[in-house]
Amino acid sequence: VGSPAQLAQVLFEDLKLPILKKNKNSISTDHEVLEKLAEEHPLPRAIIEYRTVAKLKSTYLDTIPTLIGADGRIRTTFHQAMAATGRLSSTNPNLQNIPIRTELGKQIRRAFVARAEPGKEGWVLVSADYSQVELRILAHISADEGLIKAFTEDTDVHVRTAAEVFGIKPEDVTRQQRSVAKMVNYGIAYGLSPHGLSTRLNIPLEESKGIIDAYFARFPGINRYVEDTIATARRTGYVESIFGRRRYMPDLVSRNRQVSMAAERAAINMPIQGTAADLVKRAMLVLDRRIPEEKFEGRMLLQVHDELLFECPASEADRLSALAKEVMTGAAQLKVPLVVDVGRGRSWADAH
């Protein structure tokens, strides 16, 4: 099952399933192909599940136990300047991509627990996580009135978007329509194209184009942001976060259309992701000073993109949660409020 050539033989020669995509020297059996084939036969779905479990096993379950130190702790290495957007990255092990959405991913996170110093029991993990921070930054940078209103009124932004795009009342929005709106909301921040949306939703290109056109018509500030960002980047050669972090974009002028389009998507996204990276770093600097100043026994333990993880005695959890929330929501004054979700528990999974 791990051999693409043998897998292709089973799928396309033995089972006679349709060939959907070819690579240079072989027939593709990538995730996108298997998703489509799964509509016609149960085997491709089983292969997707196998690959998911095999990756979790090889990446985490087989590897992480070998990295535990003599004191029972795992220590990652953070890199300041590896990610082009300005985010910290983590290696050996990479603790920033431990999965969380699936039940298996949650079980893996359950293995990470608060570890008290010898003689001190009852410690917990406290997780403080920016809520929808990239969309909030998009609302600020684009100054789009509709998106700003959704956040300032504290409504469900995806329901509000679905209502606008599909021209219905918020109370009439279905779960599927909300899901589409959520995909578009986040996708736009990553330069989502009609073709990309059509592939993800498995709908005709004309329909996906209609959804994106309706989105930009309802949220004109976001359309302006996309167009202005690309135009400015072409003129200056770079994009930047609201705090002035720059990323130079030489590929925007590439003669290869695919390369220049990828650069356009990166240019749209960088001011948003770069600002999110700056926000959490600003919060970390303040917390690094205030935790010892305010005589906490606890400490900041880990940064995972928009989340900060702390370890502290259970008796400090309320106070530390309040401090993390105060500092993270105050990391910048945006046109919409910053919101931080805080949880606690013995394990990393429980803290969520």
C-alpha positions in Angstrom: 0.0 0.0 0.0 3.0 2.3 0.4 4.1 1.8 -3.2 2.5 4.3 -5.6 3.3 2.0 -8.6 1.7 -1.1 -7.0 -1.2 1.0 -5.7 -1.8 2.4 -9.2 -1.9 -1.1 -10.6 -4.6 -2.1 -8.1 -6.7 1.0 -8.6 -6.4 1.5 -12.3 -5.7 -2.0 -13.8 -7.3 -4.4 -11.4 -10.3 -2.3 -10.3 -10.5 -0.3 -13.6 -11.1 3.0 -11.8 -10.7 6.1 -14.0 -7.3 7.8 -14.3 -7.8 11.4 -13.2 -4.2 12.8 -13.2 -0.8 11.8 -14.6 2.6 12.9 -13.3 5.7 13.0 -15.5 6.4 9.3 -15.3 3.4 7.8 -13.5 -0.3 7.9 -12.8 -1.1 10.1 -9.7 -2.5 8.5 -6.5 -2.3 11.7 -4.5 -4.8 12.8 -1.9 -7.0 14.8 -4.3 -7.2 11.9 -6.7 -8.1 9.4 -3.9 -10.8 11.7 -2.6 -12.5 11.7 -6.0 -12.1 8.0 -6.5 -13.6 7.3 -3.1 -17.0 8.3 -4.5 -16.8 5.3 -6.8 -15.2 2.6 -4.6 -14.5 2.0 -0.9 -10.8 1.2 -1.3 -9.4 4.8 -1.9 -11.1 6.0 1.3 -9.4 3.1 3.2 -6.0 4.2 1.7 -6.6 7.8 2.8 -7.2 6.6 6.3 -4.2 4.3 6.2 -1.9 7.1 5.0 -3.2 9.4 7.8 -2.5 6.8 10.5 0.8 5.8 9.0 2.0 9.4 9.0 0.9 10.0 12.6 2.8 6.8 13.6 6.0 7.6 11.8 6.1 11.3 12.5 5.0 11.3 16.2 4.5 8.0 17.9 7.8 6.4 16.6 9.9 9.6 16.9 8.9 11.6 19.9 9.5 9.0 22.6 13.2 8.8 21.4 13.5 12.6 22.1 12.5 12.5 25.8 15.3 13.8 28.0 16.5 12.3 31.2 14.2 14.6 33.2 11.2 13.4 31.3 10.9 16.6 29.2 10.9 17.1 25.4 12.7 20.3 24.2 12.2 21.7 20.7 14.4 24.1 18.8 12.7 27.4 17.7 13.9 29.2 14.6 13.4 33.0 14.4 14.2 33.5 10.7 13.2 30.4 8.9 9.5 31.1 8.0 9.1 33.8 5.3 6.0 35.2 7.1 7.9 35.9 10.3 6.3 33.1 12.4 8.6 31.1 14.7 9.2 27.5 13.4 10.0 24.5 15.5 12.2 21.4 14.8 13.5 18.3 16.4 10.7 17.7 17.1 8.3 20.0 15.3 5.8 20.7 18.1 3.9 23.2 15.9 2.1 20.6 13.8 0.9 18.1 16.4 -2.6 17.5 15.0 -5.6 18.6 17.0 -8.7 18.4 14.7 -9.0 14.6 14.6 -9.7 12.2 17.5 -6.3 10.5 16.9 -4.6 13.9 16.9 -6.3 14.7 20.3 -5.0 11.4 21.7 -1.5 12.4 20.7 -1.8 15.8 22.4 -3.1 13.9 25.5 0.4 12.4 25.9 1.8 15.9 26.6 1.3 16.7 30.2 2.2 19.3 32.8 5.3 18.2 34.7 6.0 19.7 38.1 9.4 20.2 39.6 10.4 17.4 42.0 8.4 17.7 45.2 5.8 20.0 43.6 2.6 18.4 42.5 -0.7 19.6 41.0 0.6 21.5 38.0 -1.5 22.2 34.9 -1.1 23.4 31.3 -2.8 26.7 30.4 -3.5 27.3 26.7 -4.2 30.9 25.5 -5.2 31.0 21.8 -6.1 34.0 19.6 -9.6 33.5 18.1 -9.9 33.9 14.3 -6.9 36.3 14.5 -6.2 36.2 10.7 -9.8 37.2 9.8 -9.7 40.0 12.5 -6.4 41.3 11.0 -8.0 41.1 7.5 -10.9 43.2 8.8 -8.4 45.8 10.2 -6.1 45.9 7.1 -8.9 46.0 4.5 -11.1 48.3 6.6 -14.1 46.5 5.2 -17.2 47.7 6.9 -19.1 44.4 6.7 -16.3 42.4 8.2 -15.6 45.0 10.9 -19.3 45.0 11.8 -19.5 41.2 12.1 -16.6 41.3 14.6 -17.6 44.4 16.6 -21.1 43.0 17.0 -19.6 39.7 18.1 -21.8 37.7 15.6 -20.8 34.4 14.0 -18.7 35.8 11.1 -19.1 32.7 8.9 -22.9 32.8 9.3 -22.9 36.5 8.5 -20.7 35.9 5.4 -22.9 33.1 4.2 -26.0 35.2 4.6 -24.4 38.0 2.6 -23.1 35.8 -0.2 -26.2 33.6 -0.6 -28.6 36.6 -0.1 -30.5 35.0 2.8 -31.3 35.8 6.4 -28.6 34.7 9.0 -31.2 32.4 10.7 -31.8 30.6 7.4 -28.1 29.7 6.8 -27.5 26.0 6.6 -24.5 24.2 8.1 -23.2 23.5 4.5 -23.5 27.2 3.6 -21.7 28.2 6.7 -18.9 25.7 5.8 -18.6 27.2 2.3 -18.5 30.8 3.8 -15.8 29.7 6.3 -13.7 28.2 3.4 -14.0 31.4 1.4 -13.3 33.7 4.4 -10.0 31.9 5.2 -9.3 31.1 1.6 -9.4 34.7 0.5 -6.6 35.4 3.0 -4.5 32.8 1.2 -5.3 34.0 -2.3 -8.0 31.4 -3.0 -9.0 31.4 -6.7 -12.3 30.2 -8.3 -10.4 27.1 -9.6 -9.2 26.4 -6.0 -12.7 26.7 -4.5 -14.2 24.6 -7.3 -11.7 21.8 -6.5 -12.2 22.0 -2.8 -16.0 22.0 -3.0 -16.2 19.7 -6.0 -18.5 22.2 -7.8 -18.4 23.6 -11.3 -16.0 26.5 -12.0 -18.8 28.9 -12.9 -20.5 28.2 -9.5 -17.3 28.8 -7.5 -16.6 32.0 -9.5 -20.1 33.2 -8.7 -19.5 32.6 -5.0 -16.3 34.6 -5.0 -17.8 37.4 -7.1 -20.7 37.6 -4.7 -18.2 37.7 -1.8 -16.2 40.6 -3.2 -19.4 42.4 -4.1 -20.6 42.1 -0.5 -17.2 42.8 1.0 -15.7 45.4 -1.3 -13.0 46.5 1.2 -11.5 43.0 0.9 -11.5 43.1 -2.9 -9.7 46.5 -2.7 -7.2 45.0 -0.2 -6.4 42.1 -2.6 -6.0 44.4 -5.7 -4.1 47.1 -3.9 -1.7 44.7 -2.2 -0.7 43.0 -5.5 -0.3 46.4 -7.2 1.8 47.9 -4.4 3.9 44.7 -4.2 4.6 44.9 -7.9 5.6 48.5 -7.6 7.8 48.3 -4.5 8.9 44.7 -4.7 7.8 43.8 -1.2 4.8 43.5 1.2 4.8 44.2 4.9 2.9 43.6 8.1 1.2 46.4 10.0 4.3 46.6 12.2 6.6 47.0 9.2 7.9 43.4 8.9 8.9 43.1 5.2 8.9 40.2 2.7 10.4 40.8 -0.7 8.5 39.2 -3.6 10.8 38.9 -6.6 8.7 36.2 -8.2 5.9 38.6 -8.8 7.6 39.6 -12.1 8.4 36.0 -13.1 7.5 35.2 -16.7 6.3 31.8 -15.6 2.6 32.4 -14.9 2.3 29.7 -12.3 5.2 31.2 -10.3 3.9 34.8 -10.5 0.4 33.6 -9.4 1.9 31.8 -6.4 3.8 35.0 -5.5 0.5 36.9 -5.8 -1.2 34.5 -3.3 1.8 34.8 -1.0 1.7 38.6 -1.2 -2.0 38.7 -0.3 -1.4 36.4 2.7 1.9 37.8 4.1 0.6 41.1 5.7 -2.1 39.0 7.5 0.1 36.1 8.7 3.1 38.4 9.3 0.9 40.6 11.5 -0.4 37.6 13.4 3.2 36.5 14.0 4.1 40.0 15.2 1.2 40.1 17.6 2.0 36.8 19.3 5.7 37.8 19.6 4.8 41.2 21.1 2.7 39.4 23.7 5.5 36.9 24.4 7.9 39.7 25.1 5.6 41.4 27.6 4.7 38.0 29.3 8.3 37.1 29.6 8.8 40.2 31.6 5.6 40.2 33.7 5.5 36.5 34.7 8.6 36.9 36.9 7.7 40.4 37.9 4.4 39.2 39.3 6.1 36.3 41.1 4.5 33.4 39.2 6.0 30.0 39.8 4.6 29.1 36.3 6.3 29.8 33.0 5.7 30.1 29.3 6.3 26.8 27.7 5.5 26.7 24.0 4.3 28.9 21.1 2.3 27.3 18.4 1.4 29.9 15.8 -1.5 31.8 17.5 -1.4 29.8 20.8 0.8 30.2 23.8 1.1 27.3 26.2 2.0 27.8 29.9 2.7 25.4 32.8 1.9 26.4 36.3 0.6 25.2 39.7 -3.2 24.7 39.6 -3.5 27.4 42.3 -2.0 30.0 39.8 -4.1 29.0 36.8 -6.8 31.6 37.2 -4.3 34.5 37.7 -2.1 33.3 34.8 -5.1 32.9 32.5 -6.2 36.4 33.2 -2.7 37.8 32.6 -2.3 35.9 29.3 -5.7 37.2 28.2 -4.9 40.8 29.2 -1.5 40.9 27.5 -2.5 39.1 24.3 -5.7 41.1 23.7 -3.6 44.3 24.3 -0.8 43.4 21.9 -2.3 45.9 19.4 -5.2 48.2 19.0 -7.0 47.1 15.8 -10.3 48.3 14.3 -11.9 45.1 15.7 -11.4 43.5 19.2 -8.8 40.8 19.6 -10.3 37.8 21.4 -8.3 35.1 23.3 -9.7 31.7 24.3 -8.2 30.3 27.4 -8.4 26.7 28.7 -6.5 24.5 31.2 -5.9 20.9 32.0 -3.5 18.3 33.0 -2.7 17.4 29.4 -2.4 19.6 26.2 -5.6 18.0 24.9 -7.5 18.8 28.1 -6.3 22.4 28.0 -8.3 22.8 24.8 
